[in-house]
Structures are given as structure tokens and as C-alpha cells.
Amino acid sequence: MHILQALNWRYAVRKFSDVVLTEQQVDELLEATRLSASSYGLQPYRILVVKSKALRRQLLTYSHGQGKVLHSSHLLIIASKTSADKAFIRQHVQRVALARAVHNRDLADMSAFLQRSFVDVSDQQFTQFAEQQAYVALGNLLTSAASMQIDTCVITGIDVPGFDGLLGLAEKDLTTTVICPIGLRHWDDCRARADKTRVSFSEMIVRL
């Protein structure tokens, strides 16, 4: 499917079918999301994949009754890191060194810069950066899903402390940023037949 066709095809699903995506479909979508652009390649977030209906039923309590959390194929949760330490930077530098076949000492300047930019700042500043990066990944997830004809619905109206507590995210230095049920649209989801509403091209694009 051409990218513009895919983006016109997608919408925020209101009702999912009972079809369960294959693990191959889910893994391909997750791999596409893993390859998302990220500042300095840091990717300060993790993606939780929740298939368990029992766990999703518990999460429904913190989702203001949004049934898509339970009645979808899978629930994806993008959780942002809440702080950075020297170990986080060191691990990233090691990945860069391995990927580019260089020695760690050749990346000393980069390591020092990342230390100043992300470790020597407040946790609030770092979390804000991490959440911005998480939304970059979310955009890629939505586009990739549309190209695969996998339906999605982004949800931000949730009880974040409730999610974090149930999933034990604080112990993992993470916090829930956004959730996204995925699956296939139900045949009688009336929202699928609604015209897409977007700002016009001429109004959106400003040429300087």
C-alpha cells in the first residue's frame, strides 16, 4: 500500500474485532518501531506488549473505562525513562562502539557531551526529553501499522500512577507515556466510515 493510501486508510479505531494478530505481525511492527529516529540514538523509552486479558482487565480500571484496552488484539505501552545515570550513557557508548567498530576511548568526547546533557540535569528535564522521544516512536508506530493495515488507537487519557503501580514501572526507572491498543477494526465500527478531518495542505504548509 502506498504511504498516502495507508495514511488515508488509518483512523483512531473505536471498536476492534476479535481477530488476534499473529506474533509475526506484532514483531514486525515492534521492529519497525524499534528502528524509529531518536536523538543521539538514545531511545530513552521501552515498549511493553500486553496480550494477557487478565492484566488488561486490571489496566482497564486505570483507563477510564476505555474498552479498547481490553477488546483489542494487543495493548502496547510506551514507557519513558525517568532519569539517566552514568551506566545508561556507558551502555549507549558501548553500543555505538560495537556498531561502528571503534574503541570506546575514541568516543570520549561524545560520552562527555551526553553526560553533561542528560545526566547532569534534573530528572524532570530528562523525563521531558524522554517523553518527546517516545512520541517520535509513536508516530513511526502509527505509520508503520497503517502500512501493514494494522489498526491502532492512541490513548493518553489514563491514570498514569495507576498504570505505573500495577506494572511496577518505578522499579524499572520508567513511567507510562502513552498507550496504544492494536488489532483489526470491527466491521461495524461507524468511525471507519467517517471522513478524515485535517487542516488543508495550503493552510498547513508554510513556505518561506
Backbone as numpy.savetxt, mean C-alpha at the origin, in Angstrom:
# Nx Ny Nz CAx CAy CAz Cx Cy Cz
-4.70 -5.39 -21.52 -5.54 -4.20 -21.52 -4.66 -2.95 -21.52
-4.95 -2.00 -22.39 -4.21 -0.75 -22.44 -4.38 0.00 -21.12
-3.34 0.75 -20.72 -3.37 1.40 -19.41 -4.57 2.33 -19.25
-4.91 3.10 -20.29 -6.05 4.01 -20.17 -7.37 3.25 -20.10
-7.47 2.14 -20.81 -8.66 1.30 -20.69 -8.78 0.76 -19.27
-7.65 0.32 -18.72 -7.66 -0.24 -17.37 -8.09 0.80 -16.34
-7.59 2.03 -16.49 -7.91 3.07 -15.52 -9.36 3.53 -15.66
-9.91 3.48 -16.85 -11.32 3.78 -17.03 -12.20 2.65 -16.54
-11.67 1.43 -16.58 -12.41 0.25 -16.13 -12.55 0.21 -14.61
-11.51 0.65 -13.92 -11.50 0.52 -12.45 -12.42 1.54 -11.79
-12.88 1.18 -10.62 -13.67 2.08 -9.76 -13.56 1.54 -8.35
-14.02 2.31 -7.39 -14.00 1.86 -6.00 -15.16 0.92 -5.76
-14.89 -0.36 -5.73 -15.93 -1.38 -5.62 -16.71 -1.24 -4.31
-17.99 -1.34 -4.41 -18.85 -1.30 -3.23 -19.30 -2.69 -2.79
-19.30 -3.63 -3.73 -19.75 -4.99 -3.41 -18.91 -5.98 -4.19
-18.19 -6.83 -3.46 -17.35 -7.84 -4.08 -18.11 -9.15 -4.26
-17.70 -9.92 -5.25 -18.26 -11.26 -5.45 -17.60 -12.23 -4.47
-18.06 -13.48 -4.50 -17.49 -14.51 -3.62 -16.24 -15.16 -4.23
-15.84 -14.73 -5.41 -14.68 -15.33 -6.07 -13.41 -15.02 -5.28
-12.62 -16.05 -5.05 -11.34 -15.90 -4.35 -10.22 -15.86 -5.38
-9.41 -14.84 -5.33 -8.28 -14.73 -6.24 -7.30 -15.87 -6.01
-6.62 -16.29 -7.06 -5.60 -17.32 -6.90 -4.37 -16.72 -6.22
-3.59 -17.57 -5.61 -2.36 -17.10 -4.98 -1.42 -16.49 -6.01
-1.45 -17.02 -7.22 -0.61 -16.47 -8.28 -1.03 -15.03 -8.60
-2.33 -14.78 -8.68 -2.81 -13.42 -8.93 -2.39 -12.47 -7.82
-2.58 -12.91 -6.59 -2.25 -12.06 -5.44 -0.75 -11.79 -5.40
0.05 -12.84 -5.60 1.50 -12.67 -5.55 2.00 -11.76 -6.66
1.41 -11.85 -7.84 1.82 -10.97 -8.93 1.50 -9.52 -8.61
0.33 -9.29 -8.02 -0.04 -7.94 -7.63 0.89 -7.42 -6.53
1.22 -8.27 -5.57 2.12 -7.87 -4.50 3.52 -7.58 -5.03
3.97 -8.36 -5.99 5.29 -8.12 -6.59 5.31 -6.79 -7.33
4.24 -6.50 -8.06 4.14 -5.20 -8.75 4.20 -4.06 -7.74
3.54 -4.24 -6.61 3.54 -3.21 -5.57 4.92 -3.09 -4.92
5.58 -4.21 -4.73 6.93 -4.20 -4.15 7.90 -3.41 -5.03
7.65 -3.40 -6.32 8.54 -2.71 -7.26 8.21 -1.23 -7.40
7.34 -0.72 -6.57 6.94 0.69 -6.63 8.13 1.61 -6.41
8.03 2.80 -6.99 9.03 3.83 -6.74 9.03 4.19 -5.26
10.22 4.54 -4.73 10.32 4.94 -3.34 11.57 5.79 -3.17
11.46 6.89 -2.45 12.60 7.77 -2.24 13.78 7.00 -1.65
14.92 7.11 -2.34 16.16 6.44 -1.94 16.03 4.93 -1.89
14.90 4.41 -2.36 14.67 2.96 -2.33 14.40 2.43 -0.94
14.07 3.29 0.01 13.94 2.87 1.41 12.71 2.01 1.67
11.61 2.29 1.00 10.36 1.55 1.20 10.05 1.35 2.70
9.78 2.46 3.41 9.55 2.37 4.87 8.13 1.96 5.22
7.70 0.86 4.67 6.36 0.33 4.93 6.38 -1.16 4.66
5.35 -1.83 5.12 5.19 -3.25 4.84 3.75 -3.50 4.42
3.52 -4.58 3.67 2.18 -4.91 3.19 1.72 -6.19 3.87
0.64 -6.08 4.60 0.06 -7.24 5.28 -1.05 -7.81 4.41
-1.06 -9.11 4.23 -2.06 -9.79 3.42 -2.93 -10.62 4.36
-4.21 -10.26 4.45 -5.12 -10.95 5.37 -6.17 -11.71 4.55
-6.07 -13.02 4.59 -7.06 -13.86 3.92 -8.06 -14.44 4.91
-7.62 -14.65 6.14 -8.44 -15.26 7.18 -9.74 -14.49 7.42
-10.86 -15.16 7.25 -12.15 -14.54 7.52 -12.31 -14.24 9.01
-11.77 -15.11 9.84 -11.89 -14.91 11.29 -11.19 -13.63 11.71
-10.00 -13.40 11.20 -9.27 -12.18 11.55 -9.95 -10.96 10.95
-10.42 -11.10 9.73 -11.10 -9.95 9.10 -12.41 -9.61 9.81
-13.04 -10.61 10.36 -14.27 -10.35 11.12 -13.94 -9.52 12.36
-12.79 -9.79 12.95 -12.34 -8.98 14.09 -11.98 -7.56 13.64
-11.33 -7.45 12.49 -10.94 -6.13 11.98 -12.15 -5.30 11.58
-13.24 -5.98 11.23 -14.47 -5.29 10.85 -14.95 -4.37 11.98
-14.68 -4.78 13.21 -15.05 -3.97 14.37 -14.40 -2.59 14.32
-13.21 -2.53 13.74 -12.47 -1.26 13.69 -12.56 -0.60 12.31
-13.51 -1.07 11.50 -13.67 -0.56 10.13 -14.99 0.16 9.93
-15.64 0.53 11.03 -16.92 1.24 10.98 -17.95 0.48 10.13
-17.93 -0.86 10.24 -18.93 -1.69 9.60 -18.82 -1.79 8.09
-17.68 -1.44 7.52 -17.51 -1.50 6.07 -17.31 -2.97 5.66
-18.39 -3.57 5.18 -18.43 -5.01 4.92 -17.40 -5.50 3.91
-16.88 -4.60 3.08 -15.88 -5.01 2.08 -14.64 -5.59 2.74
-14.38 -5.18 3.99 -13.23 -5.71 4.73 -13.36 -7.22 4.87
-14.58 -7.68 5.09 -14.83 -9.12 5.26 -15.21 -9.80 3.96
-16.06 -9.15 3.18 -16.61 -9.78 1.98 -15.83 -9.39 0.73
-14.59 -9.79 0.69 -13.71 -9.61 -0.46 -12.79 -10.82 -0.50
-12.00 -10.92 -1.55 -11.10 -12.06 -1.64 -10.01 -11.99 -0.57
-9.31 -10.86 -0.52 -8.24 -10.65 0.44 -8.31 -9.20 0.93
-7.74 -8.96 2.08 -7.59 -7.60 2.59 -6.10 -7.27 2.64
-5.72 -6.20 1.96 -4.33 -5.73 2.02 -4.26 -4.53 2.96
-3.24 -4.53 3.79 -3.01 -3.43 4.72 -1.61 -2.90 4.49
-1.50 -1.62 4.18 -0.18 -1.00 4.05 0.12 -0.30 5.36
1.16 -0.74 6.03 1.53 -0.21 7.35 2.88 0.48 7.25
2.95 1.70 7.74 4.17 2.50 7.65 5.05 2.31 8.89
6.35 2.40 8.69 7.27 2.37 9.82 7.11 3.65 10.62
7.27 3.55 11.93 7.07 4.70 12.80 8.36 5.34 13.27
9.50 4.74 12.94 10.79 5.34 13.30 11.88 4.64 12.50
13.03 5.29 12.43 14.19 4.71 11.76 15.37 4.73 12.73
16.15 3.68 12.70 17.36 3.65 13.52 18.56 3.28 12.64
19.73 3.20 13.25 20.95 2.92 12.49 20.87 1.55 11.81
20.21 0.59 12.45 20.09 -0.74 11.87 19.27 -0.70 10.58
18.21 0.12 10.56 17.37 0.25 9.38 18.19 0.81 8.21
19.00 1.83 8.49 19.84 2.41 7.44 20.91 1.42 7.01
21.51 0.73 7.97 22.57 -0.22 7.65 22.05 -1.35 6.75
20.87 -1.84 7.04 20.28 -2.90 6.21 20.04 -2.41 4.79
19.57 -1.17 4.67 19.33 -0.61 3.34 20.65 -0.47 2.57
21.66 0.04 3.23 22.96 0.20 2.57 23.51 -1.15 2.12
23.32 -2.17 2.92 23.77 -3.51 2.54 23.03 -4.02 1.32
21.73 -3.73 1.23 20.98 -4.13 0.04 21.51 -3.44 -1.21
21.80 -2.14 -1.07 22.34 -1.38 -2.20 23.69 -1.94 -2.61
24.53 -2.23 -1.62 25.87 -2.76 -1.91 25.78 -4.08 -2.66
24.90 -4.96 -2.23 24.74 -6.26 -2.88 24.19 -6.11 -4.29
23.18 -5.24 -4.44 22.53 -5.07 -5.73 23.47 -4.47 -6.77
24.35 -3.59 -6.31 25.22 -2.87 -7.24 26.66 -3.36 -7.22
26.89 -4.42 -6.45 28.22 -5.05 -6.38 29.30 -4.04 -6.01
29.03 -3.27 -4.95 30.03 -2.34 -4.43 30.24 -2.64 -2.96
31.32 -2.11 -2.41 31.62 -2.33 -1.00 30.88 -1.31 -0.15
30.52 -1.71 1.06 29.80 -0.81 1.96 30.53 0.51 2.17
31.86 0.45 2.24 32.62 1.68 2.50 32.47 2.69 1.36
32.16 2.18 0.15 31.96 3.09 -0.98 30.63 3.83 -0.88
29.80 3.41 0.05 28.49 4.03 0.23 28.43 4.81 1.54
29.59 5.16 2.07 29.64 5.85 3.37 28.93 7.20 3.32
29.10 7.94 2.23 28.46 9.25 2.12 26.94 9.11 2.09
26.47 8.11 1.33 25.04 7.87 1.27 24.50 7.48 2.63
25.23 6.63 3.33 24.81 6.18 4.65 24.72 7.35 5.62
25.69 8.25 5.57 25.68 9.41 6.46 24.50 10.34 6.15
24.23 10.50 4.85 23.10 11.34 4.45 21.78 10.75 4.94
21.59 9.46 4.77 20.35 8.81 5.22 20.22 8.89 6.74
21.34 8.77 7.43 21.34 8.90 8.89 20.83 10.28 9.30
21.37 11.33 8.68 20.96 12.69 9.01 19.49 12.94 8.65
19.07 12.38 7.53 17.74 12.68 7.01 16.62 11.92 7.70
16.92 10.71 8.18 15.83 9.87 8.67 15.99 9.34 10.09
17.21 9.27 10.58 17.43 8.82 11.96 17.50 10.02 12.90
18.18 11.06 12.46 18.37 12.24 13.30 17.21 13.22 13.17
15.99 12.71 13.08 14.78 13.53 13.03 13.78 12.92 14.00
12.69 13.63 14.25 11.68 13.11 15.17 10.94 11.93 14.53
10.39 11.08 15.38 9.60 9.96 14.88 8.41 10.47 14.07
7.84 11.60 14.50 6.70 12.17 13.77 7.09 12.56 12.35
8.27 13.16 12.19 8.74 13.54 10.86 8.98 12.31 10.00
9.58 11.29 10.60 9.86 10.08 9.83 8.56 9.38 9.43
7.61 9.29 10.35 6.34 8.63 10.04 5.61 9.35 8.92
5.67 10.68 8.92 5.04 11.44 7.84 5.67 11.07 6.50
7.00 10.98 6.47 7.70 10.56 5.25 7.28 9.15 4.86
7.24 8.25 5.83 6.90 6.85 5.55 5.49 6.73 4.98
4.55 7.50 5.51 3.18 7.44 5.02 3.08 7.99 3.59
3.85 9.02 3.28 3.86 9.53 1.90 4.36 8.45 0.95
5.39 7.71 1.37 5.91 6.63 0.54 4.91 5.50 0.39
4.15 5.24 1.46 3.14 4.19 1.42 2.07 4.51 0.39
1.72 5.79 0.27 0.70 6.18 -0.70 1.21 6.10 -2.14
2.51 6.27 -2.32 3.08 6.03 -3.66 2.87 4.57 -4.04
3.15 3.67 -3.09 2.95 2.24 -3.33 1.47 1.93 -3.58
0.59 2.60 -2.83 -0.84 2.37 -3.02 -1.27 2.73 -4.44
-0.78 3.85 -4.95 -1.13 4.24 -6.31 -0.71 3.20 -7.32
0.49 2.67 -7.13 0.97 1.62 -8.04 0.16 0.35 -7.89
-0.23 0.03 -6.66 -1.07 -1.14 -6.41 -2.39 -1.03 -7.19
-3.03 0.15 -7.11 -4.32 0.34 -7.77 -4.19 0.23 -9.29
-3.15 0.85 -9.84 -2.96 0.80 -11.29 -2.63 -0.61 -11.75
-1.76 -1.28 -11.00 -1.39 -2.65 -11.35 -2.60 -3.57 -11.27
-3.40 -3.40 -10.23 -4.61 -4.22 -10.08 -5.55 -4.01 -11.26
-5.73 -2.76 -11.66 -6.61 -2.47 -12.78 -6.11 -3.12 -14.06
-4.80 -3.10 -14.27 -4.24 -3.71 -15.48 -4.44 -5.22 -15.48
-4.58 -5.82 -14.28 -4.82 -7.25 -14.14 -6.30 -7.57 -14.03
-7.15 -6.54 -14.09 -8.59 -6.66 -13.89 -8.93 -7.29 -12.54
-8.19 -6.80 -11.55 -8.49 -7.11 -10.15 -9.11 -5.86 -9.55
-10.22 -6.03 -8.86 -10.92 -4.88 -8.30 -10.40 -4.53 -6.91
-10.54 -3.25 -6.58 -10.01 -2.72 -5.33 -10.96 -1.69 -4.74
-10.75 -1.38 -3.47 -11.47 -0.27 -2.84 -10.60 0.24 -1.69
-10.06 1.44 -1.85 -9.21 2.02 -0.81 -10.08 2.49 0.35
-9.65 2.18 1.56 -10.38 2.60 2.76 -9.40 3.25 3.74
-9.70 4.49 4.12 -8.90 5.17 5.14 -9.70 5.45 6.41
-11.02 5.34 6.30 -11.87 5.62 7.45 -11.94 4.43 8.40
-10.87 4.24 9.14 -10.78 3.10 10.05 -10.26 3.57 11.42
-10.40 2.71 12.40 -9.86 2.96 13.74 -8.42 2.44 13.74
-7.49 3.35 13.48 -6.08 2.94 13.35 -5.55 2.29 14.63
-5.77 2.87 15.82 -5.29 2.19 17.03 -5.88 0.79 17.19
-7.14 0.63 16.78 -7.77 -0.69 16.86 -7.07 -1.69 15.95
-6.81 -1.29 14.70 -6.08 -2.15 13.77 -4.70 -2.48 14.32
-3.99 -1.43 14.75 -2.62 -1.63 15.23 -2.57 -2.57 16.43
-3.53 -2.39 17.33 -3.55 -3.22 18.53 -3.85 -4.68 18.21
-4.87 -4.92 17.38 -5.25 -6.29 17.04 -4.13 -7.01 16.28
-3.44 -6.28 15.41 -2.39 -6.88 14.59 -1.02 -6.84 15.25
-0.92 -6.23 16.41 0.36 -6.16 17.12 1.41 -5.37 16.35
0.99 -4.27 15.71 1.91 -3.54 14.85 2.92 -2.69 15.61
2.56 -2.21 16.80 3.49 -1.38 17.57 4.78 -2.14 17.85
4.65 -3.44 18.13 5.83 -4.26 18.41 6.71 -4.42 17.17
6.13 -4.20 16.00 6.87 -4.31 14.74 7.32 -2.94 14.23
7.13 -1.89 15.04 7.51 -0.54 14.65 6.72 -0.10 13.42
5.43 -0.45 13.38 4.56 -0.13 12.25 3.25 0.47 12.73
2.58 1.18 11.83 1.23 1.66 12.10 0.42 1.59 10.81
-0.85 1.26 10.91 -1.71 1.15 9.74 -1.86 2.51 9.06
-1.62 2.54 7.76 -1.78 3.77 6.98 -3.05 3.72 6.14
-3.26 2.63 5.44 -4.43 2.50 4.56 -4.71 1.02 4.35
-5.99 0.69 4.13 -6.34 -0.70 3.84 -7.02 -0.75 2.48
-6.95 -1.93 1.85 -7.49 -2.05 0.51 -7.99 -3.48 0.26
-9.29 -3.71 0.40 -9.85 -5.00 0.00 -9.65 -5.20 -1.50
-9.37 -6.42 -1.91 -9.21 -6.74 -3.33 -10.05 -7.96 -3.67
-10.37 -8.12 -4.94 -11.15 -9.26 -5.39 -11.75 -8.98 -6.75
-12.95 -9.51 -6.99 -13.68 -9.26 -8.23 -15.04 -8.67 -7.89
-15.45 -7.67 -8.65 -16.72 -6.99 -8.41 -17.91 -7.95 -8.52
-18.93 -7.70 -7.71 -20.17 -8.46 -7.79 -20.96 -8.00 -9.01
-21.66 -8.92 -9.64 -22.37 -8.60 -10.89 -23.43 -7.52 -10.70
-23.98 -7.40 -9.45 -25.03 -6.40 -9.27 -24.56 -5.18 -8.47
-23.27 -4.93 -8.46 -22.76 -3.71 -7.83 -23.12 -2.53 -8.72
-24.12 -1.76 -8.32 -24.62 -0.66 -9.16 -23.55 0.39 -9.41
-22.56 0.48 -8.53 -21.51 1.49 -8.71 -20.69 1.22 -9.97
-20.67 -0.04 -10.42 -19.90 -0.40 -11.61 -20.47 0.27 -12.86
-21.74 0.60 -12.83 -22.39 1.19 -14.01 -22.42 2.71 -13.97
-21.89 3.28 -12.90 -21.89 4.74 -12.77 -20.76 5.34 -13.60
-21.03 6.48 -14.20 -20.00 7.17 -14.98 -18.88 7.64 -14.06
-17.65 7.55 -14.56 -16.50 8.01 -13.79 -16.52 9.54 -13.75
-16.30 10.09 -12.58 -16.30 11.54 -12.41 -14.89 12.02 -12.12
-14.34 12.79 -13.03 -12.99 13.33 -12.87 -12.94 14.75 -13.41
-12.02 15.54 -12.90 -11.77 16.87 -13.45 -11.34 16.70 -14.90
-11.77 17.60 -15.77 -11.43 17.49 -17.19 -9.93 17.63 -17.41
-9.46 17.10 -18.54 -8.04 17.17 -18.89 -7.58 18.63 -18.94
-8.36 19.49 -19.58 -7.95 20.88 -19.73 -7.89 21.63 -18.41
-8.72 21.21 -17.46 -8.71 21.85 -16.14 -7.60 21.28 -15.26
-7.34 20.01 -15.42 -6.34 19.36 -14.57 -4.92 19.75 -14.96
-4.65 19.79 -16.26 -3.29 19.97 -16.75 -2.98 21.46 -16.92
-1.91 21.90 -16.28 -1.47 23.28 -16.38 -0.10 23.29 -17.04
-0.05 23.78 -18.26 1.22 23.83 -19.00 1.89 25.18 -18.79
3.14 25.15 -18.36 3.88 26.38 -18.07 4.98 26.61 -19.09
